[in-house]
């Protein structure tokens, strides 16, 4: 995938009607502060189009980024932010559920997990919820640069075992700092979009 043009096209809140897009959508879900905005910026080859924040839980909308004329990257609200009110948490859940049930163009759901830690209850719940809605989540194990190379295989095994991933389940370790793993993710997206020969 060669990034030529990206733009934030649509922002949807709890009461917003989701757009009826005609291009494939690739959704990104993950716990607050897992590095979701950093991943999206890294894939779009932009520094700050997707807003990053030191305050977890800032993404409270569904953001649609148009990528070339090939697809949309859809940034779903971060979950699991402990100090958010129950009303806010319910709103995030409603938005994600509505999106998974409503989108006619959803090609894949990327679920981000911090590679340094065993997936928590919220991660497991989201993984199972995405599967319940008919999609096999593609795991992006973020913050790869925080581990020594010798620790990576064990961390990946822990994620796979904790989520009870099938053998064919896809997992891509990724570093927003070094961009390690980005080319593998690009290749997978190209396969999804039928762009392998482009």
C-alpha positions in Angstrom: 0.0 0.0 0.0 1.4 3.4 -1.0 -0.3 6.3 0.8 -1.0 9.1 -1.6 -3.9 11.0 0.0 -5.6 10.8 3.3 -8.3 12.9 5.0 -10.6 12.9 7.9 -14.0 12.7 6.1 -16.6 11.9 8.7 -17.0 12.1 12.5 -19.9 10.4 14.2 -21.1 10.7 17.8 -23.5 8.6 19.8 -26.6 10.0 18.1 -25.1 10.4 14.6 -26.3 8.4 11.6 -23.4 6.3 10.2 -22.4 7.0 6.6 -23.3 4.6 3.8 -19.8 4.3 2.2 -19.1 2.5 -1.0 -15.5 1.7 -0.3 -14.2 -1.1 2.1 -13.8 -0.1 5.7 -11.1 -1.3 8.0 -12.0 -0.7 11.7 -9.6 -0.2 14.6 -10.6 -1.1 18.1 -8.6 -1.1 21.3 -8.3 -0.2 24.9 -7.7 3.4 25.7 -4.0 4.3 25.6 -3.0 1.1 23.6 -1.6 3.3 20.8 -4.6 3.2 18.4 -4.1 6.8 17.1 -0.4 6.3 16.8 -1.0 3.1 14.7 -3.5 4.8 12.4 -1.1 7.8 12.0 1.7 5.4 11.2 -0.3 3.5 8.6 -1.5 6.8 7.0 2.1 8.1 7.1 1.0 11.2 8.9 2.2 12.6 12.2 -1.0 13.8 13.8 -4.1 13.4 11.6 -5.5 10.9 14.1 -5.4 12.8 17.4 -3.2 11.2 20.1 -3.6 12.1 23.7 -1.9 11.5 27.0 -5.4 11.4 28.5 -6.9 7.9 27.8 -10.4 7.7 26.5 -10.3 10.8 24.4 -11.7 9.2 21.2 -15.4 9.3 21.9 -16.5 9.4 18.3 -16.2 7.1 15.3 -13.8 8.7 12.9 -13.6 7.8 9.2 -10.3 8.5 7.4 -10.4 8.2 3.6 -7.2 6.5 2.4 -6.4 7.2 -1.3 -9.5 6.1 -3.2 -9.1 2.6 -1.8 -10.7 2.4 1.6 -11.6 4.0 4.9 -9.7 3.5 8.2 -12.4 3.7 10.9 -11.2 4.7 14.4 -13.6 3.3 17.0 -13.9 4.7 20.5 -11.3 3.4 23.0 -12.7 1.2 25.7 -11.7 0.2 29.2 -10.9 3.7 30.6 -11.5 3.1 34.3 -12.4 6.6 35.4 -15.0 7.2 32.6 -18.6 7.4 33.8 -20.9 4.5 33.2 -23.0 6.7 30.9 -19.9 7.5 28.8 -18.8 3.8 28.8 -22.3 2.8 27.7 -22.2 5.3 24.9 -18.9 3.9 23.6 -20.3 0.4 23.6 -23.4 1.5 21.8 -21.4 3.2 19.1 -19.1 0.2 18.5 -22.1 -2.2 18.5 -24.1 0.0 16.1 -21.1 0.2 13.8 -20.4 -3.6 13.7 -24.1 -4.2 13.0 -24.7 -1.4 10.5 -21.6 -1.1 8.3 -22.1 -2.8 4.9 -18.5 -2.3 3.9 -16.6 -3.6 6.9 -13.7 -5.7 5.5 -11.7 -6.3 8.7 -11.5 -5.4 12.4 -8.1 -4.8 13.8 -8.0 -5.2 17.6 -5.0 -3.6 19.3 -3.4 -5.3 22.4 -0.4 -4.0 24.3 2.2 -6.6 23.7 3.8 -6.0 27.1 0.8 -7.2 29.0 -1.5 -10.2 29.2 -4.8 -9.3 27.6 -7.2 -8.1 30.3 -10.9 -8.7 30.8 -11.9 -5.8 28.6 -9.6 -7.1 25.8 -11.0 -10.6 26.0 -14.6 -9.3 26.1 -14.0 -7.2 23.0 -12.3 -10.0 21.1 -15.2 -12.3 21.9 -17.7 -9.6 21.1 -16.2 -9.0 17.6 -16.2 -12.7 16.9 -19.9 -12.9 18.1 -20.7 -10.2 15.5 -19.3 -12.4 12.7 -15.7 -11.1 12.3 -12.4 -12.7 13.1 -10.3 -9.9 14.7 -6.8 -9.3 13.4 -4.6 -8.6 16.4 -2.1 -5.8 16.3 0.3 -6.2 19.2 1.4 -2.6 19.9 4.4 -1.1 21.6 6.8 -3.7 20.2 9.8 -1.5 20.8 9.2 -1.7 24.5 10.3 -5.4 24.5 13.6 -7.0 24.0 13.7 -9.2 20.9 14.1 -12.3 23.0 10.8 -11.5 24.8 8.6 -11.1 21.7 7.8 -14.8 21.0 6.7 -15.4 24.5 4.5 -12.2 24.6 2.8 -13.2 21.3 2.2 -16.7 22.7 0.6 -15.3 25.8 -1.8 -13.1 23.7 -2.8 -16.0 21.5 -3.4 -18.3 24.5 -5.2 -15.7 26.6 -7.6 -14.8 23.7 -7.9 -18.5 22.7 -7.1 -17.5 19.1 -7.5 -20.1 16.4 -4.2 -21.3 14.9 -5.0 -19.4 11.7 -5.8 -16.2 13.6 -3.6 -13.3 12.4 -1.4 -11.3 14.8 1.0 -8.5 13.8 3.5 -7.1 16.3 3.9 -3.3 15.7 5.9 -0.4 16.9 4.8 3.2 16.4 8.3 4.3 17.2 10.3 2.2 14.7 7.3 1.3 12.3 8.4 -2.4 12.6 5.5 -4.5 11.4 4.0 -1.8 9.2 4.9 -3.4 5.9 3.3 -6.7 7.0 0.1 -4.9 7.9 0.2 -3.0 4.6 0.5 -6.4 2.7 -2.5 -7.8 4.6 -4.6 -4.7 3.8 -3.5 -4.9 0.1 -4.7 -8.5 0.1 -8.0 -7.5 1.6 -8.5 -4.8 -1.0 -7.3 -6.8 -3.9 -4.3 -4.5 -4.4 -1.5 -7.2 -4.3 -0.4 -6.5 -7.9 -0.6 -2.7 -7.6 
